[in-house]
């Protein structure tokens, strides 16, 4: 969880460990085929609560060729917004799974998602009985 000390460093290590064999394999094939390519791994770590180590994030973007400071800042801001939005959606679906009342669950979702999924699965609400 991104409130724990060292969460970003731990996440970076886990990512590097997880994909090191893939990276090694790609570089091995590249060397064997004499392609001249060298693969590397660049991680962007964002916590589930929208946390980002700003300096690391911006430096990583710069190393990938995003040289304009305003552009890097805009990318960082958008990343935080999208992370929080995705986390919010996951929590809403979790609450829906826990609550069997259809009317309530539909109210918690954005209208466009509720309507699209109602149509997609051919669902129709029964009129309320009074």
JOQUIVEN-V460556 format. One line per field, one symbol per residue. phi: phi as a letter, one per 40 degrees, with the letter a starting at -180 (. if undefined). burial: b if it has 24 or more other ideal C-beta (glycine too) atoms within 12 Angstrom, else e. Layout:
phi = ???
burial = ???
This chain:
phi = .ccccgcccccdccccccbccccccccccccccfcgcbcbbbbbbbcccgcacdcccccccccchcccccccccccccccdcccccccccccccccccbccdcccccccddccdcccccdcfbbcccccb
burial = eeeeeeebeebeeeeeeeeeeeeeeeeeeeeeeeeeeeeeeebbbbbeeebbbeeebbebbeeeeeeeeeebeebbeebbeebeeeeeeeeeeeeeeeeeeeeeebeebeeeebeeeeeeeeeeeeeeee
